[in-house]
Every structure is written in structure tokens, then in C-alpha cells.
């Protein structure tokens, strides 16, 4: 992974469609958008079909798979995908309309609900889309624009809300040896009492890979969903912090918690979409949202450079960014 400093480098994307073998039609198709660093070539394929070759000087590319929140369109995360691709990270967003809960059709990050049950949790993957996505990455690496340009031993899982939870829960080499780290925003690992857990339970996360857990001090969706976990709304604002302190043991120095002052649950989403999802539960942000997004993107990029790609100087740059003097940092933890 290298910094994209060549002025000729741009970000381009292409689409793929894949079938999920375990799913039932018509809810068995995932549509992917794959963002990559590219360089204009003035070729015929470029002029006629918009097929722009990858910037091979930056290869091999680590890959970020980004899991959307429930009923959150992948387009609201495109700003982040573009920023990651500019830093040499091929980034995949996807859309999967499915019926995870009988009678409820939704745009889903792909949760294997049965694996959240008390007798199942931790024994297998909770991300039902991930095996299919990883298989498709193998195909993308074997043909077309990105053939032989992907580093499929450095797959980073990221996500928002429920998608962020899936990213963190499935950063488990026992299940997915390709995965090298994970990050999530607006995320926690509290257990739903409806699944049979005792109130106030924080579930453990896999703890063998670098993890970046992020949240905002104005997260109204987590606060207003607290009844699901047997927790009062006031305590719900601490769920992201408790996930860091109780859900992982750490000890390697590559697990982080970043609480962003004035950010809400949908600060990672741009442009905002009020027609779907649950933004009506959120609190209003109290800090400029463009600055919040800039901080999120920089923290994610530096985390990947420092702890997944082990790039020189990245750890120091991340520490400087998250220093307590930064007015957007409400709390920063590392263990």
C-alpha cells in the first residue's frame, strides 16, 4: 500500500453481480461496486467503454470490504470508498436486498442471525455475505481490470452500525484467514435480550487482529435502541466504549477506540438519506460534519497503514491525529 501522490491517478469503479448459494430467490443476488486507483491511458477501450486501467504502480492493492448499515444505501458511503481508493486501497461496497427476518425485506449487510444465539455465538461467522464476497474477489483478481493486482492476504473489513458489528465480529482468522483487520463506526457488541441474553451483556469480539472501534458522542440511534439490550438510554451512550473495554482484551497495542465529539450515528453517511433506515432516532451533530468525515477517513487510512500494512511512520501519524489536543476527539484508547 502506497500513498497516491501521482497527479494522473484517479478513482474509478466497476460493478459485479454474484449469487449467494445459501439464499433463496429472489433474495440471492448481491451487487458490488469496486473502487480502485486508476490512470488514464487514452486507449480505445477507455474511450468507447470507460474501461480505465488500474494504476499498477501502486499494486498490489489491499482490499477493504465495507458493510452498510441496515436499510442504508451503499451510495452514502461512496465518499469514504473514494478516499480509501485514493490511498491505494481497493474498496468494495455492496447492495443486498434480502429477507433476513421473515416478512421484513431490507437492504442488509448480511447477518447470520442464528449465529448470534447464545449457544452459537463465536462458533462460526455472523456475516452471511462475506464468503460470497471473498470468492468474488478471487475472480476479480484472476481476470479483468484488477487481474493479479489484489493483495488478498490483506483484506480489511469495515462497516457502519450493524455492518460495523459484522466487520468486527468476523475479523477472525479461524473463519476467514484472508482478513487482516477491521474497523467499525457507530458500533457495539451488546447482546439483545430477545436472543436470550441477560440484560446489560457485552459480547466478546475476536481479538487476534487489529481493530478500530469508532463512535460519536451524539449517537441517538444507539441511545434510542437501548431497550433491546436491557440498558437505560443514558447508559447506552457508553456501549461503544464498553465494547472496547469489555469486548476485547488487547495487549498488542493494535486495538483502538475513538470517540468523536459531536458526531452522531449517521455522521459517516453522506449525503444523508432520510427516506430509509432510522435517522429519525438520531441526535443532531454539534460539530461540522465535513470535519468529522475528514477525521474518520484519515483515522481509518492511518489505522490500515500502521497496523495492517505496517507502513513506516503511520503509527506516529495516527497517534498525532488522535492526540487529546484535537477538539474532535472526545476519548481515545489503545491497548
C-alpha positions in Angstrom: 0.0 0.0 0.0 1.4 3.4 -1.0 0.2 7.0 -0.9 -1.4 8.1 -4.1 0.6 11.2 -5.0 0.7 10.8 -8.8 -1.5 13.6 -10.2 -2.5 11.2 -13.0 -4.1 8.8 -10.5 -7.9 9.0 -10.3 -10.5 6.8 -8.7 -12.7 4.6 -10.9 -15.2 1.8 -10.2 -16.9 -1.1 -11.8 -19.9 -3.3 -10.9 -20.3 -7.1 -10.4 -23.3 -9.2 -9.5 -23.0 -12.5 -7.6 -25.3 -15.2 -6.3 -25.4 -16.3 -2.7 -25.7 -20.1 -2.9 -27.3 -20.3 0.6 -30.0 -17.7 -0.2 -33.5 -18.2 -1.7 -34.5 -16.4 -4.9 -35.3 -13.6 -5.5 -33.2 -12.5 -2.5 -30.0 -14.3 -3.6 -28.1 -11.6 -5.5 -25.5 -9.2 -4.3 -24.5 -6.2 -6.4 -20.9 -5.0 -5.8 -19.3 -1.7 -6.7 -15.5 -1.9 -6.7 -13.4 1.3 -6.4 -9.8 1.3 -7.5 -6.9 3.7 -8.2 -6.7 4.2 -11.9 -4.6 6.0 -14.6 -6.0 7.3 -17.8 -4.4 5.6 -20.9 -6.2 7.1 -23.9 -6.9 3.6 -25.1 -9.8 2.6 -27.3 -11.5 0.6 -24.5 -11.3 3.7 -22.4 -12.8 6.0 -25.0 -15.6 3.6 -26.0 -16.5 1.8 -22.8 -15.0 3.9 -20.0 -12.7 1.0 -19.0 -9.8 2.8 -17.3 -6.8 0.6 -16.3 -5.6 0.4 -12.7 -2.6 2.4 -11.5 -0.3 -0.6 -11.4 2.5 1.4 -9.7 0.5 1.2 -6.5 -0.2 -2.6 -6.7 -0.6 -4.9 -5.0 -3.7 -3.4 -3.5 -5.1 -4.3 -0.1 -8.8 -4.6 -0.2 -11.5 -3.1 2.1 -14.9 -4.7 2.2 -17.4 -2.2 3.6 -20.7 -3.4 5.2 -23.5 -0.9 5.1 -26.0 -0.4 8.0 -29.4 -2.0 7.7 -31.5 -0.1 5.0 -28.6 2.2 4.4 -27.8 2.6 0.7 -24.1 1.9 -0.2 -24.1 5.3 -2.1 -23.9 7.1 1.3 -20.5 5.6 1.9 -19.1 6.3 -1.6 -17.3 9.4 -0.2 -15.3 7.1 2.0 -14.7 4.5 -0.6 -13.2 7.2 -2.9 -10.9 8.5 -0.2 -9.7 4.9 0.6 -9.1 4.2 -3.1 -7.0 7.4 -3.4 -4.8 5.9 -0.7 -4.2 2.7 -2.7 -7.0 0.6 -1.1 -9.4 -1.2 -3.5 -12.7 -0.7 -1.7 -15.9 -2.8 -2.2 -19.4 -1.6 -1.3 -22.4 -3.8 -2.0 -26.2 -3.9 -2.0 -28.1 -7.0 -0.9 -31.9 -6.9 -0.6 -32.9 -9.9 1.5 -35.5 -11.2 3.9 -33.3 -11.9 6.9 -36.3 -11.6 9.2 -39.5 -13.4 7.9 -41.8 -10.8 6.4 -39.3 -8.0 6.6 -37.4 -7.2 3.3 -34.5 -4.9 3.8 -31.2 -3.7 2.4 -28.9 -5.8 4.6 -25.2 -6.1 5.4 -25.9 -9.8 5.6 -26.3 -11.0 9.2 -26.5 -14.7 10.0 -29.0 -14.2 12.8 -28.8 -17.8 14.1 -25.1 -17.3 14.9 -26.0 -14.5 17.4 -27.8 -17.0 19.6 -26.2 -17.7 23.0 -25.2 -21.3 22.1 -23.9 -20.4 18.6 -22.1 -17.1 19.1 -18.4 -17.3 18.4 -18.6 -20.8 16.8 -18.9 -19.5 13.2 -19.2 -16.5 11.0 -22.1 -14.0 11.6 -21.6 -12.3 8.1 -23.6 -14.3 5.6 -22.4 -12.2 2.6 -18.7 -12.5 3.4 -17.9 -15.9 1.9 -19.5 -14.9 -1.4 -17.7 -11.6 -1.4 -14.3 -13.2 -0.8 -15.0 -15.7 -3.6 -15.8 -12.9 -6.0 -12.6 -11.1 -5.0 -10.7 -14.2 -6.2 -12.4 -14.0 -9.5 -11.8 -10.2 -9.8 -8.1 -11.0 -9.1 -8.0 -13.5 -11.9 -9.5 -11.5 -14.8 -10.2 -8.0 -16.0 -9.1 -4.6 -14.8 -7.6 -5.8 -11.4 -6.2 -9.2 -12.5 -3.2 -10.1 -10.4 -3.2 -6.7 -8.7 -5.0 -7.5 -5.4 -3.3 -8.5 -2.1 -5.9 -11.0 -0.9 -4.0 -11.7 2.3 -4.7 -8.1 3.4 -8.5 -7.9 3.3 -9.8 -5.3 5.8 -13.4 -5.5 6.9 -15.2 -2.2 7.7 -18.7 -1.1 8.3 -21.3 1.2 9.8 -23.8 0.3 12.6 -24.9 -3.3 12.2 -22.5 -3.6 9.3 -19.7 -2.4 11.5 -20.6 -5.0 14.0 -20.3 -7.7 11.4 -16.9 -6.3 10.3 -15.6 -6.6 13.8 -17.2 -9.9 14.7 -15.8 -11.6 11.5 -12.2 -10.4 11.8 -11.4 -14.0 12.8 -8.6 -15.9 11.1 -10.2 -19.2 12.1 -13.1 -18.4 9.8 -11.5 -16.1 7.2 -7.7 -16.3 7.0 -7.6 -13.6 4.3 -8.9 -11.0 6.8 -6.1 -8.8 8.3 -8.0 -6.3 10.4 -11.4 -4.5 10.9 -13.0 -1.2 11.7 -16.5 -0.1 12.6 -18.3 3.2 13.2 -21.5 3.6 15.3 -21.0 0.1 16.6 -21.1 -2.0 19.8 -21.3 -5.7 20.7 -24.2 -5.5 23.3 -26.4 -8.6 23.2 -30.1 -8.4 22.5 -32.3 -9.7 25.3 -34.7 -11.1 22.7 -32.0 -13.5 21.7 -32.0 -14.9 25.2 -29.1 -12.9 26.8 -29.2 -11.4 30.2 -29.7 -7.6 30.2 -26.5 -5.5 30.0 -24.4 -8.2 28.3 -21.4 -7.2 26.2 -20.4 -10.0 23.8 -16.6 -10.7 23.2 -15.1 -9.8 19.8 -12.4 -11.8 18.1 -9.1 -10.4 19.4 -6.3 -11.6 17.3 -6.2 -8.9 14.6 -6.0 -5.1 14.6 -9.4 -3.4 15.4 -10.6 0.2 15.2 -13.8 0.9 17.1 -15.3 4.3 16.5 -18.4 6.2 17.7 -19.9 9.6 18.3 -21.0 11.3 21.5 -24.3 12.3 19.8 -25.3 8.8 18.7 -29.1 8.9 19.1 -29.7 5.6 17.3 -27.7 3.6 19.9 -29.3 5.6 22.8 -32.8 5.1 21.5 -32.3 1.4 20.8 -31.1 0.7 24.4 -34.2 -1.2 25.4 -33.1 -4.0 23.1 -30.1 -4.7 25.4 -31.8 -4.1 28.7 -29.9 -0.9 29.2 -31.2 2.6 30.0 -30.8 5.4 27.4 -28.3 7.2 29.5 -26.0 4.2 29.7 -26.5 3.4 26.0 -24.1 6.2 25.1 -21.3 4.1 26.7 -21.9 1.0 24.7 -19.2 1.7 22.2 -16.7 2.3 25.0 -17.8 -0.8 26.9 -17.3 -2.9 23.7 -13.7 -1.7 23.7 -13.1 -2.2 27.4 -15.0 -5.4 27.9 -15.3 -7.0 24.5 -11.6 -7.2 23.7 -8.6 -7.9 25.9 -6.0 -6.2 23.7 -2.3 -6.4 24.8 -0.7 -5.9 21.4 -1.2 -2.2 21.0 -3.2 -2.5 17.8 -6.7 -2.1 19.1 -8.2 1.4 19.2 -11.3 3.2 20.5 -12.1 6.6 19.0 -15.0 8.6 20.4 -15.7 11.7 18.3 -17.0 14.8 19.9 -20.4 16.0 18.5 -20.7 13.2 15.9 -24.0 11.2 15.6 -24.8 7.8 14.3 -25.0 8.9 10.7 -22.0 11.2 10.6 -20.3 8.6 8.4 -23.1 8.8 5.9 -23.0 11.4 3.1 -25.2 12.6 1.5 -27.8 11.8 4.2 -30.9 9.8 3.1 -33.9 10.5 5.3 -36.2 8.1 3.4 -35.0 4.9 4.8 -33.1 3.5 7.8 -33.6 5.1 11.2 -32.1 8.6 11.1 -35.2 9.9 12.9 -33.8 8.3 16.1 -30.5 10.2 15.9 -29.4 13.3 17.8 -28.2 16.4 15.9 -24.4 16.7 15.4 -22.7 19.6 17.2 -19.5 19.7 15.2 -19.0 20.4 11.5 -19.8 17.2 9.7 -17.2 17.7 6.9 -14.6 17.9 9.6 -15.9 14.7 11.3 -15.8 12.8 8.0 -12.3 14.1 7.3 -11.2 12.8 10.7 -12.9 9.4 10.1 -11.3 8.9 6.7 -7.8 9.9 7.9 -8.1 7.7 11.1 -9.2 4.7 9.0 -6.5 5.1 6.4 -3.7 5.6 9.0 -5.0 2.6 11.1 -4.7 0.4 8.0 -1.3 1.8 7.0 0.0 1.4 10.6 -1.4 -1.9 11.8 -2.3 -3.9 8.7 0.3 -2.7 6.2 3.0 -1.7 8.7 3.9 1.4 6.7 6.8 3.4 8.2 5.7 6.5 10.1 2.0 5.6 10.0 1.8 4.7 13.8 3.2 8.1 14.7 0.9 9.9 12.3 -2.1 8.1 13.8 -1.1 9.0 17.3 -0.7 12.6 16.4 -4.1 12.7 14.8 -5.8 11.2 17.8 -4.0 13.3 20.3 -6.2 14.7 23.1 -5.5 18.2 21.9 -7.7 17.5 18.9 -11.0 19.2 19.7 -12.9 16.5 17.8 -11.5 13.7 19.9 -13.7 13.1 23.0 -11.9 10.0 24.0 -9.1 7.8 22.6 -8.0 4.5 23.8 -5.4 1.9 22.7 -4.5 -1.5 24.0 
